[in-house]
């Protein structure tokens, strides 16, 4: 009897992804990934996210040490946001072949996983550093040239966009 992996069958399902995920609750989302994506692909996606995290932290240091003191707050935040988008897209594009999947649904799940990892990282370290929640939430506005909401959208779409730019689908 020929057995087909659930991820292959499920990728062709007519049921919307949002229904299959059961909402965007993190435990349900990661359980869905565990059931429908090969473990090595998910593990490689986390490694790529860690590379992106390294570049994002370097970008933050550059912003605080050079860009905002030299250019001012608004131009510094704008340039830093654009650089951060590049810090997400370039490693994603370069490392995508290593990831080992060309399934658009997997790429979308990876982007959503990166978003969840990023939000958990941001809020965890912000709260551990003693920042109040309203100050953390202030980063999710476009005030003073802040592009953080755009960066989050880039994080979600980067795997799919990189695959599209490579002509994979």
JOBEL-V772640 format. One record per residue. RES is the residue in three letters. PHI is phi in degrees with one decimal (999 if undefined). PSI is psi in radians with two decimals (NA if undefined). D_CENTER is the distance of its C-alpha to the mean C-alpha in whole Angstrom. Layout:
RES:PHI:PSI:D_CENTER
RES:PHI:PSI:D_CENTER
//
This chain:
UNK:999:2.26:39
UNK:-81.3:2.24:36
UNK:-109.7:2.36:33
UNK:-108.8:2.36:29
UNK:-61.9:2.47:26
UNK:-57.4:-0.58:25
UNK:-65.1:-0.58:21
UNK:-72.2:-0.77:23
UNK:-66.2:-0.78:25
UNK:-67.5:-0.53:23
UNK:-63.7:-0.41:21
UNK:-96.9:0.06:24
UNK:-63.5:2.54:24
UNK:-85.4:-0.17:25
UNK:-72.1:2.30:24
UNK:-59.0:2.56:21
UNK:-57.7:-0.68:18
UNK:-62.1:-0.62:18
UNK:-70.9:-0.68:21
UNK:-69.0:-0.48:20
UNK:-80.9:-0.28:17
UNK:68.6:0.60:20
UNK:93.9:-3.08:18
UNK:-102.7:0.49:14
UNK:-66.2:2.27:16
UNK:-56.3:-0.83:14
UNK:-60.4:-0.69:17
UNK:-66.8:-0.73:18
UNK:-61.4:-0.85:14
UNK:-69.5:-0.53:14
UNK:-66.7:-0.68:18
UNK:-62.1:-0.80:17
UNK:-60.1:-0.78:15
UNK:-60.0:-0.63:18
UNK:-81.3:-0.50:20
UNK:-119.2:0.05:19
UNK:-133.7:2.40:17
UNK:-56.4:2.47:19
UNK:-59.1:-0.72:18
UNK:-64.8:-0.58:18
UNK:-66.8:-0.78:15
UNK:-64.3:-0.71:13
UNK:-65.2:-0.73:14
UNK:-64.7:-0.62:13
UNK:-62.6:-0.68:10
UNK:-66.3:-0.70:10
UNK:-61.3:-0.76:12
UNK:-63.2:-0.70:10
UNK:-61.5:-0.67:7
UNK:-64.7:-0.65:10
UNK:-62.9:-0.80:11
UNK:-61.2:-0.73:9
UNK:-59.3:-0.75:10
UNK:-58.5:-0.84:13
UNK:-66.3:-0.61:13
UNK:-65.8:-0.69:11
UNK:-67.8:-0.69:14
UNK:-62.7:-0.69:17
UNK:-62.6:-0.73:16
UNK:-62.8:-0.71:17
UNK:-63.5:-0.80:20
UNK:-59.0:-0.75:21
UNK:-61.2:-0.85:20
UNK:-73.6:-0.60:22
UNK:-87.7:-0.53:25
UNK:-124.9:-0.96:26
UNK:-65.3:-0.97:24
UNK:-69.7:-0.66:25
UNK:-65.1:-0.59:28
UNK:-84.1:-0.81:29
UNK:-95.9:-0.36:28
UNK:102.7:2.94:28
UNK:-63.9:-0.96:25
UNK:-64.5:-0.90:24
UNK:-63.5:-0.63:24
UNK:-63.6:-0.75:22
UNK:-67.4:-0.70:20
UNK:-62.6:-0.85:19
UNK:-65.0:-0.71:20
UNK:-63.2:-0.70:17
UNK:-63.8:-0.73:14
UNK:-66.6:-0.74:15
UNK:-61.6:-0.70:15
UNK:-65.5:-0.65:12
UNK:-60.4:-0.73:11
UNK:-65.0:-0.63:13
UNK:-66.9:-0.34:11
UNK:-90.6:-0.82:8
UNK:-71.9:-0.73:10
UNK:-64.4:-0.91:13
UNK:-62.8:-0.60:12
UNK:-62.2:-0.84:10
UNK:-63.2:-0.74:13
UNK:-69.2:-0.67:15
UNK:-95.1:-0.08:14
UNK:-56.9:-0.74:13
UNK:-60.1:-0.62:17
UNK:-65.5:-0.51:17
UNK:-58.8:-0.67:14
UNK:86.6:0.37:17
UNK:-138.9:2.52:16
UNK:-123.1:0.20:17
UNK:-79.9:2.05:17
UNK:-53.9:-0.68:15
UNK:-64.6:-0.69:15
UNK:-62.8:-0.73:13
UNK:-64.0:-0.68:11
UNK:-65.9:-0.74:10
UNK:-62.8:-0.68:10
UNK:-62.9:-0.79:7
UNK:-59.9:-0.75:5
UNK:-66.4:-0.65:6
UNK:-63.2:-0.73:6
UNK:-61.8:-0.68:3
UNK:-61.9:-0.82:4
UNK:-62.2:-0.76:7
UNK:-60.7:-0.72:7
UNK:-64.4:-0.79:7
UNK:-64.9:-0.74:9
UNK:-61.8:-0.77:11
UNK:-60.8:-0.89:11
UNK:-59.7:-0.86:12
UNK:-72.1:-0.66:15
UNK:-62.2:-0.91:16
UNK:-70.6:-0.58:17
UNK:-63.8:-0.81:18
UNK:-69.1:-0.67:21
UNK:-65.2:-0.52:22
UNK:-79.1:-0.04:23
UNK:87.4:0.21:25
UNK:-76.6:2.39:23
UNK:-71.7:2.66:24
UNK:-55.6:-0.75:22
UNK:-58.8:-0.60:23
UNK:-68.6:-0.67:22
UNK:-65.7:-0.73:18
UNK:-69.4:-0.40:18
UNK:-62.9:-0.44:20
UNK:-67.6:-0.26:17
UNK:-94.5:0.39:15
UNK:-116.1:2.92:18
UNK:-95.8:0.31:19
UNK:-62.5:2.42:22
UNK:59.4:0.48:23
UNK:86.5:0.19:21
UNK:-67.1:2.20:18
UNK:-109.6:0.28:15
UNK:-54.2:-0.76:12
UNK:-60.1:-0.61:12
UNK:-67.3:-0.73:11
UNK:-59.5:-0.73:9
UNK:-62.3:-0.68:7
UNK:-65.4:-0.68:8
UNK:-63.7:-0.71:7
UNK:-57.8:-0.79:3
UNK:-64.8:-0.76:5
UNK:-87.9:-0.19:8
UNK:-56.9:-0.83:7
UNK:-62.2:-0.77:8
UNK:-66.0:-0.79:11
UNK:-63.6:-0.74:12
UNK:-61.3:-0.73:13
UNK:-65.4:-0.71:15
UNK:-63.2:-0.74:16
UNK:-66.3:-0.49:17
UNK:-80.4:-0.10:19
UNK:77.8:0.44:21
UNK:-76.5:-0.38:20
UNK:-157.1:NA:20
//
